[in-house]
């Protein structure tokens, strides 16, 4: 069934393939179906057969998790321009109020904060009431290790950090609430801890167009006739028992795979996405939505935020890329009528120190900000305001648990009871209304 199954002296002809296929007996049919089912995933893809075989209707709402990996310095992303301590602690890195993107306009206008100058599109979304900024987000006992802190965010719990057996919170979500053809998809993520530890597996892919039956590159005509033959076999009712069950399975496999292949092939948009990797990943999520396939959770990454040095220039580039990609994605979803069905949450494993270092950068800190964007988002500032005392500390203290953010979005947007996904007790709890 795959390119590794051919023999070196095999020279198939189209007519020979058809005649041999028509005379397949039951044993050969079972072997072909088993081989075909195991060879569905092509390069860069991890996906279980159970989603292919048991796809159900979804709820047509998607939570997009956008990880600003590396420890995003939210203090310069959303500068607290009303606090003199911000400028004292960052004499060369602080964003001047006059050059920042103002947040004075819109239904929740504020003088407390502004946006980085490279986030002009996000500023316009704020003005339309579509951007929420959650301040002081973190967890108890902040850890400054990228690996450990990212692991805490992925697991959704703080205790037992030495445990070898981990469970990601998205894996728990998938086991309890996953529905639809693609309940969870990771675009350009690899199989992160978030997705591991459950009984089901998420779809992990670089491009939706990579998904399909693995063709035979040396004998390209063979793939065409093989697929035609399998479709013909699956279409028959078959004998009672295993034969019939496998034929039914084959029909489901072909139907769902055809839907994914058609989604990639038929996607058209009036929106021109930027050429960045992030824009390309968001576009892949739009491909699914355009085909009416709404993952409950779609996860992707925009990395490079470990800004120990030369932060100003790197932030201008990173935020500019983020701003342009989100604007294109939003325009695309508006055009297809999916913007009000989508919420984007921007996270990072930790924030940065309140003060700049000697290399014109910032080092690992504690709490940070989380940004939430979407057509039905309740825009404005959420969480306790920053105080002069907050900025006099080495790092921003946490006052909103990141699991409170996740629970709010999962319950208010996806309509699931999320508390059981994060059973660990927390010293602080905020009732957030984000959607």
C-alpha positions as CSV (number, residue, x, y, z in Angstrom):
1,X,0.0,0.0,0.0
2,X,2.9,2.4,0.5
3,X,6.0,3.0,-1.5
4,X,8.0,0.6,0.8
5,X,5.8,-2.3,-0.2
6,X,6.8,-2.6,-3.9
7,X,9.4,-5.0,-5.1
8,X,12.4,-3.9,-7.1
9,X,11.5,-5.9,-10.2
10,X,7.8,-4.8,-10.3
11,X,6.7,-3.1,-13.5
12,X,3.0,-2.4,-13.2
13,X,0.8,-1.5,-16.2
14,X,-2.5,0.3,-15.9
15,X,-4.4,-2.6,-17.5
16,X,-2.6,-5.1,-15.4
17,X,-3.6,-3.2,-12.2
18,X,-7.2,-3.2,-13.2
19,X,-7.4,-6.9,-14.1
20,X,-5.5,-8.0,-11.0
21,X,-7.6,-5.8,-8.7
22,X,-10.9,-7.1,-10.1
23,X,-10.0,-10.6,-9.1
24,X,-9.1,-9.9,-5.5
25,X,-10.4,-12.4,-3.0
26,X,-11.6,-11.7,0.5
27,X,-8.3,-12.3,2.2
28,X,-6.6,-9.9,-0.2
29,X,-9.3,-7.3,0.5
30,X,-8.7,-7.5,4.2
31,X,-5.0,-7.1,3.7
32,X,-5.4,-4.0,1.5
33,X,-7.8,-2.4,3.9
34,X,-5.5,-2.9,6.8
35,X,-2.5,-1.6,4.8
36,X,-4.5,1.4,3.6
37,X,-5.7,2.3,7.1
38,X,-2.2,2.2,8.4
39,X,-0.8,4.3,5.5
40,X,-3.1,7.2,5.7
41,X,-0.7,9.7,7.3
42,X,1.8,11.3,5.1
43,X,4.9,13.3,6.0
44,X,4.8,15.5,9.1
45,X,1.4,14.2,10.3
46,X,0.3,12.4,13.4
47,X,-3.4,11.5,13.6
48,X,-5.3,8.6,15.1
49,X,-7.7,6.4,13.1
50,X,-10.5,6.8,15.6
51,X,-11.1,10.4,14.5
52,X,-11.2,9.3,10.8
53,X,-13.6,6.6,11.5
54,X,-15.9,8.2,14.1
55,X,-16.2,11.8,13.0
56,X,-19.2,13.6,14.4
57,X,-20.7,17.0,14.0
58,X,-18.8,19.8,15.8
59,X,-20.1,23.0,17.3
60,X,-18.6,25.3,14.7
61,X,-16.6,27.3,17.3
62,X,-12.9,27.3,17.5
63,X,-10.4,28.4,20.2
64,X,-7.1,29.3,18.6
65,X,-4.2,29.1,21.0
66,X,-1.2,31.2,19.8
67,X,1.9,30.6,21.9
68,X,4.3,33.5,21.9
69,X,7.1,31.1,22.8
70,X,10.2,32.1,24.6
71,X,8.8,34.3,27.4
72,X,7.1,37.4,25.8
73,X,7.8,40.7,27.5
74,X,4.2,41.9,27.8
75,X,5.4,45.0,29.6
76,X,6.6,46.4,26.3
77,X,3.8,44.7,24.3
78,X,1.2,46.5,26.4
79,X,3.2,49.2,28.2
80,X,1.8,50.7,31.4
81,X,2.3,54.3,30.2
82,X,0.6,55.9,33.2
83,X,3.2,54.6,35.6
84,X,6.5,56.6,36.0
85,X,8.1,53.5,37.5
86,X,7.9,51.8,34.1
87,X,10.1,54.4,32.5
88,X,12.5,54.5,35.5
89,X,13.2,50.8,35.4
90,X,13.6,50.7,31.6
91,X,15.5,53.9,30.7
92,X,16.3,52.7,27.1
93,X,13.7,50.0,26.5
94,X,10.5,51.7,27.7
95,X,8.0,52.6,24.9
96,X,7.4,56.4,24.8
97,X,3.8,57.2,25.2
98,X,3.8,59.4,22.2
99,X,5.0,56.6,19.9
100,X,2.8,53.9,21.3
101,X,-0.5,52.8,19.8
102,X,-3.2,54.6,21.9
103,X,-6.0,52.6,23.6
104,X,-8.0,55.7,24.4
105,X,-10.7,55.0,21.8
106,X,-13.3,52.3,21.7
107,X,-15.9,51.1,24.1
108,X,-13.3,50.4,26.8
109,X,-10.8,53.2,26.2
110,X,-8.1,53.5,28.8
111,X,-5.2,55.8,29.8
112,X,-3.4,53.1,31.8
113,X,-1.9,51.2,28.9
114,X,-1.0,51.4,25.2
115,X,0.3,49.0,22.6
116,X,3.7,48.5,21.1
117,X,4.1,50.7,18.0
118,X,4.2,47.6,15.7
119,X,0.8,46.5,16.8
120,X,-1.3,49.1,14.9
121,X,-3.8,46.5,13.7
122,X,-4.4,45.2,17.2
123,X,-5.0,48.8,18.2
124,X,-7.8,49.0,15.6
125,X,-9.3,45.7,16.9
126,X,-9.2,47.3,20.4
127,X,-11.2,50.3,19.1
128,X,-13.8,47.9,17.8
129,X,-14.1,46.2,21.2
130,X,-12.6,42.9,20.0
131,X,-9.4,42.8,22.0
132,X,-9.2,41.9,25.7
133,X,-6.1,42.3,27.8
134,X,-5.8,40.1,30.9
135,X,-3.1,41.4,33.3
136,X,-0.9,39.7,35.8
137,X,-1.4,36.2,34.5
138,X,0.7,33.4,35.8
139,X,0.7,30.6,38.5
140,X,1.9,30.2,42.1
141,X,5.6,29.7,42.7
142,X,6.8,31.1,39.3
143,X,9.6,29.1,37.7
144,X,12.1,30.8,35.5
145,X,13.0,27.8,33.4
146,X,11.6,27.7,29.9
147,X,11.2,23.9,30.0
148,X,9.6,23.8,33.4
149,X,7.3,26.8,33.0
150,X,6.2,25.6,29.6
151,X,5.5,22.2,31.1
152,X,3.3,23.8,33.8
153,X,1.2,25.6,31.1
154,X,1.0,22.4,29.0
155,X,0.0,20.2,31.9
156,X,-2.4,22.7,33.5
157,X,-1.2,21.9,37.0
158,X,1.8,22.9,39.1
159,X,2.3,20.0,41.5
160,X,4.5,16.9,41.0
161,X,6.9,18.5,38.6
162,X,9.3,15.6,39.0
163,X,6.7,13.1,37.7
164,X,7.9,11.3,34.6
165,X,4.4,10.5,33.4
166,X,2.7,13.7,32.2
167,X,-0.8,14.5,30.9
168,X,-1.5,17.6,28.8
169,X,-4.6,19.6,29.5
170,X,-5.6,19.5,25.8
171,X,-5.3,15.7,25.8
172,X,-7.7,15.6,28.7
173,X,-10.0,18.0,26.9
174,X,-9.9,15.7,23.8
175,X,-10.8,12.6,25.9
176,X,-13.7,14.3,27.6
177,X,-15.1,16.8,25.1
178,X,-13.6,16.2,21.7
179,X,-16.1,16.0,18.9
180,X,-16.1,16.7,15.2
181,X,-13.9,15.5,12.4
182,X,-10.9,17.4,13.9
183,X,-11.5,18.2,17.5
184,X,-7.9,19.3,18.1
185,X,-5.2,20.4,15.6
186,X,-1.7,21.5,16.0
187,X,-0.2,23.5,13.1
188,X,3.6,23.6,13.1
189,X,3.8,22.6,16.8
190,X,5.1,19.1,16.8
191,X,3.6,16.7,19.4
192,X,3.8,19.0,22.4
193,X,3.1,17.9,26.0
194,X,-0.3,19.7,25.7
195,X,-1.4,16.9,23.3
196,X,0.1,13.9,25.2
197,X,-1.2,11.5,27.8
198,X,-4.8,10.9,26.7
199,X,-6.4,7.9,25.0
200,X,-6.9,9.9,21.8
201,X,-4.4,11.8,19.6
202,X,-4.7,15.2,18.1
203,X,-4.0,16.0,14.4
204,X,-0.5,17.4,14.2
205,X,0.4,18.8,10.8
206,X,2.4,21.5,9.0
207,X,-0.1,21.8,6.1
208,X,-3.6,20.4,5.7
209,X,-2.6,19.7,2.1
210,X,-0.1,17.1,3.2
211,X,-2.8,14.8,4.5
212,X,-4.0,12.0,2.4
213,X,-3.1,8.5,1.1
214,X,0.6,8.0,0.7
215,X,1.3,7.7,-3.0
216,X,3.9,5.6,-4.8
217,X,6.4,8.1,-6.2
218,X,8.1,5.6,-8.5
219,X,4.8,4.2,-9.9
220,X,2.5,7.2,-9.8
221,X,-0.3,5.6,-11.9
222,X,-0.5,2.8,-9.4
223,X,-1.9,5.2,-6.7
224,X,-4.7,6.3,-8.9
225,X,-5.9,2.8,-9.7
226,X,-5.4,1.6,-6.2
227,X,-7.7,4.3,-4.8
228,X,-10.3,3.6,-7.5
229,X,-10.1,-0.1,-6.6
230,X,-10.4,0.4,-2.9
231,X,-13.4,2.8,-3.3
232,X,-15.1,0.2,-5.5
233,X,-14.5,-2.5,-3.0
234,X,-15.7,-0.4,0.0
235,X,-18.9,0.5,-1.9
236,X,-20.1,-3.1,-1.8
237,X,-22.1,-4.3,1.2
238,X,-20.0,-7.3,1.9
239,X,-20.6,-10.5,3.9
240,X,-22.0,-10.2,7.5
241,X,-19.3,-9.8,10.1
242,X,-15.7,-8.5,9.7
243,X,-16.0,-8.2,5.9
244,X,-18.9,-5.8,6.2
245,X,-17.4,-3.9,9.1
246,X,-14.2,-3.3,7.2
247,X,-16.0,-2.1,4.1
248,X,-18.0,0.3,6.2
249,X,-14.7,1.5,7.8
250,X,-13.2,2.0,4.4
251,X,-16.2,4.2,3.3
252,X,-15.7,6.4,6.3
253,X,-12.0,6.7,5.8
254,X,-12.4,7.7,2.1
255,X,-15.2,10.1,2.9
256,X,-13.4,11.9,5.6
257,X,-10.1,12.0,3.9
258,X,-11.8,13.3,0.8
259,X,-13.2,16.1,2.8
260,X,-9.8,17.1,4.1
261,X,-8.1,16.8,0.7
262,X,-10.9,18.9,-0.8
263,X,-10.5,21.5,1.9
264,X,-6.9,22.1,0.9
265,X,-7.6,21.9,-2.8
266,X,-10.7,24.1,-3.0
267,X,-9.7,26.8,-0.5
268,X,-9.9,30.2,-2.1
269,X,-9.7,33.6,-0.4
270,X,-9.7,37.2,-1.4
271,X,-7.2,37.9,1.4
272,X,-3.5,37.9,0.7
273,X,-1.6,36.5,3.7
274,X,1.9,37.8,4.5
275,X,4.8,35.5,3.7
276,X,5.7,34.7,7.3
277,X,5.6,31.3,8.9
278,X,3.0,32.5,11.4
279,X,0.7,33.8,8.6
280,X,1.0,30.5,6.8
281,X,0.0,28.5,9.9
282,X,-3.0,30.7,10.6
283,X,-4.0,30.3,6.9
284,X,-4.0,26.5,7.4
285,X,-6.6,26.9,10.2
286,X,-8.6,29.1,7.8
287,X,-8.5,26.3,5.2
288,X,-10.3,24.0,7.6
289,X,-12.9,26.6,8.5
290,X,-13.6,27.5,4.9
291,X,-14.5,23.9,4.4
292,X,-16.9,23.9,7.4
293,X,-14.4,22.0,9.6
294,X,-14.1,23.9,12.9
295,X,-11.6,22.4,15.3
296,X,-12.6,23.0,18.9
297,X,-9.0,23.8,19.6
298,X,-6.3,24.9,17.1
299,X,-2.8,25.4,18.4
300,X,0.1,27.2,16.8
301,X,3.3,29.0,17.7
302,X,5.1,32.3,17.0
303,X,8.6,31.9,18.6
304,X,11.6,34.1,19.3
305,X,10.5,36.0,22.4
306,X,13.5,35.1,24.6
307,X,14.8,38.7,24.3
308,X,17.9,38.8,26.6
309,X,19.6,41.3,24.4
310,X,18.8,43.9,21.6
311,X,15.1,43.6,22.5
312,X,13.9,46.7,20.8
313,X,14.7,45.7,17.3
314,X,13.6,42.1,17.8
315,X,10.3,43.2,19.3
316,X,9.6,45.5,16.3
317,X,10.0,42.5,14.0
318,X,8.2,39.9,16.1
319,X,5.2,42.2,16.8
320,X,5.1,43.4,13.2
321,X,4.9,39.8,12.0
322,X,2.2,39.0,14.6
323,X,0.1,42.1,13.8
324,X,0.1,41.5,10.0
325,X,-0.7,37.8,10.3
326,X,-3.6,38.3,12.7
327,X,-5.0,41.0,10.5
328,X,-5.0,38.7,7.5
329,X,-6.5,35.9,9.4
330,X,-9.2,38.1,10.8
331,X,-10.1,39.5,7.4
332,X,-10.3,35.9,6.0
333,X,-12.6,34.8,8.8
334,X,-14.8,37.8,8.4
335,X,-15.1,37.1,4.7
336,X,-16.2,33.5,5.3
337,X,-18.5,34.4,8.2
338,X,-16.4,32.7,10.8
339,X,-15.0,35.6,12.8
340,X,-17.7,35.5,15.5
341,X,-17.1,31.8,15.9
342,X,-13.5,32.2,16.7
343,X,-11.5,33.3,19.7
344,X,-7.7,33.7,19.7
345,X,-5.8,33.6,22.9
346,X,-2.1,34.7,23.0
347,X,-0.1,33.1,25.8
348,X,3.6,32.7,26.8
349,X,5.3,30.6,29.4
350,X,6.3,33.6,31.5
351,X,6.9,37.3,31.4
352,X,10.2,39.2,31.7
353,X,11.8,41.2,34.5
354,X,10.5,44.7,35.3
355,X,14.0,46.2,34.7
356,X,16.2,46.1,31.6
357,X,19.6,44.4,31.7
358,X,23.0,45.6,30.6
359,X,22.5,44.1,27.1
360,X,19.4,46.2,26.4
361,X,17.2,43.2,26.9
362,X,15.1,41.7,29.7
363,X,15.6,38.4,31.6
364,X,13.2,35.7,32.7
365,X,10.4,37.0,34.9
366,X,7.1,35.8,36.4
367,X,3.6,36.9,35.5
368,X,2.7,38.4,32.1
369,X,-0.3,39.5,30.1
370,X,-2.6,37.3,28.0
371,X,-4.4,38.8,25.0
372,X,-7.7,37.5,23.8
373,X,-9.1,38.5,20.3
374,X,-12.3,37.6,18.5
375,X,-15.6,38.8,17.1
376,X,-17.5,38.1,20.3
377,X,-14.8,38.9,22.8
378,X,-15.6,41.3,25.6
379,X,-12.9,43.8,25.0
380,X,-11.1,45.9,27.6
381,X,-8.8,45.4,30.5
382,X,-9.3,42.4,32.8
383,X,-7.5,41.5,36.0
384,X,-6.1,43.8,38.7
385,X,-4.4,47.0,37.6
386,X,-0.7,47.5,37.9
387,X,0.6,49.5,40.8
388,X,3.9,51.3,41.4
389,X,4.7,48.5,43.9
390,X,4.3,45.9,41.2
391,X,6.9,47.5,39.1
392,X,9.3,48.1,42.0
393,X,9.5,44.3,42.4
394,X,12.0,42.3,40.3
395,X,9.1,40.8,38.3
396,X,5.4,41.4,37.8
397,X,3.5,39.4,40.5
398,X,0.7,37.1,39.4
399,X,-2.9,37.8,40.4
400,X,-4.8,35.8,37.7
401,X,-4.1,32.1,37.3
402,X,-3.7,31.1,33.7
403,X,-6.1,28.2,34.3
404,X,-8.8,30.8,35.1
405,X,-8.2,32.2,31.6
406,X,-8.5,28.8,30.0
407,X,-11.6,27.9,32.0
408,X,-13.3,31.1,31.0
409,X,-12.7,30.6,27.3
410,X,-13.5,26.9,27.3
411,X,-16.8,27.4,29.1
412,X,-17.9,30.8,27.6
413,X,-16.8,30.1,24.0
414,X,-16.8,26.3,23.6
415,X,-19.5,25.6,26.2
416,X,-17.8,22.8,28.1
417,X,-17.4,22.4,31.9
418,X,-13.7,23.0,32.1
419,X,-13.1,23.0,35.9
420,X,-12.5,19.2,35.9
421,X,-9.7,19.7,33.4
422,X,-7.8,21.7,35.9
423,X,-8.5,20.0,39.3
424,X,-5.6,21.4,41.2
425,X,-6.5,24.0,43.9
426,X,-5.2,27.5,43.5
427,X,-4.5,30.2,46.0
428,X,-6.2,32.9,43.8
429,X,-9.2,32.7,41.6
430,X,-10.6,35.3,39.2
431,X,-14.1,35.1,37.7
432,X,-13.3,36.4,34.2
433,X,-15.9,37.3,31.6
434,X,-14.0,37.2,28.3
435,X,-16.7,36.1,25.8
